């Protein structure tokens, strides 16, 4: 039974105000932005607050609460209307502040804790399909409908992201990649029992930035690419594209496993989960943290560093800083490095072809 925290004691000790470093703020803001975009308020209300969710007569996009009839959840815009507090549409943080009577900062902490540790396979999930105007309630991961082929998604990976063809083929062979009916690239991560548990969609149109976890995706599982050879090194990446970029840097990079997360804020938890569940990682001797070279990525590295030093001091931790003379400069990520390497290779082949053409003309 959920305990209503609106009841206040007569005396409350003064609250300690936590101060955050620049890196912590960046990571916190990234997680908060992702939560507001990806976590339905109604899911938190059902699984954490213990409210009984009912369908509304207003239409598929609206849900109500049995306990609080004045609450209306709008799944299309992911907002809740609470007539008790006026007609303003509340986001998840505003809602928790009003429901629990807590501070804005505490509300963020509560929802972030839930978001990081939630197992979508064990909670009630709500999904509203805008195109079909239909709401479904389910448990476990829900993968999007596939398209008849993966031509557009493959072209995006090859030409825009410069991912190697042999890497894409490996994913396809292992059912880890396909194209959905909206032409997004869909990446699927599996647990130790080979069940799909992690899924992320990546838009394939460069002019429109789109990346979102699939409904019911379990972040801690991540996107794990196991090396078929026995290796003792693990590379950490913030996202799937970055992990594929590392594997694409050199066809002979077969000295490691690769673990891709769902953003900088999830790297440490994803690492912890996989180290403790995957047999092939039990003897890992080195971890390479290849997060983005920005505030959130640097904070993720420090979090991993603290975890390794306190829990796994026998593991060597290094930081990815560049490849083949291409440094990872501020605000660059692994894919930026890959594209720079590809530009260098293209330039070499263009110059070589020009030299051969000139030699041919001289012979004539």
URPE-V601231 format. One line per field, one symbol per residue. ss: DSSP state (H for helix, E for strand, - for the rest). burial: I if it has 16 or more other ideal C-beta (glycine too) atoms within 10 Angstrom, else O. A space follows every 10 residues. Layout:
ss = ???
burial = ???
This chain:
ss = ---------- ---------- -HHHHHHHHH HHHHHHHH-- HHHHHHH--- --EEE----- -EEEE----- EEEE----EE EEHHH---EE -HHHHHHHHH ---HHHHHHH HHHHHHH--H HH--EEEEE- ---EEEEE-- -E---E---- HHHHHHHHHH ----HHHHHH HHH---EEEE ----EEEEEE -----EEEEE EE-------- EEE-E----- --EEE----- --EEEEE--H HHHHHHHH-- ------EEEE ---HHHHHHH HHHHH---HH H----EEEE- ----HHHHHH HHHHHHHHHH H----EEEE- -EE--EE--- ---HHHHHHH HHHHHHHHHH HHHHHHHHHH HHH-
burial = OOOOOOOOOO OOOOOOOOOO OOIIOIIIOI IIOIIOOIII IIIIIIIIIO IOIOOOOOOI IIIIIOOIOO IIIIIOOIII IIOOOOOOOI OIIIIIIIII OIOOOOIIOI IIOIIOOIOI IOIOIIIIOO OOOOIOOOOI IOIIOOIOOI OOIIOIIOOO IIIIOOIIOI IOOOOIIIII OOOIIIIIII IOOOOIIIII IIIIOOOOOO IIIIIIIIII IIIIIOIOOO IOIIIIIIII IIIIIIIIIO OOIOOIIIII IIIIIIIIII IOIIIOOIOI IOOIOOIIII IIIIIIIIII IIIIOOIIOO OOOOIOIOII OOIOOIOIOO OIIIIIIIII IIOOOOOOOO OOOOOOOOOO OOOO
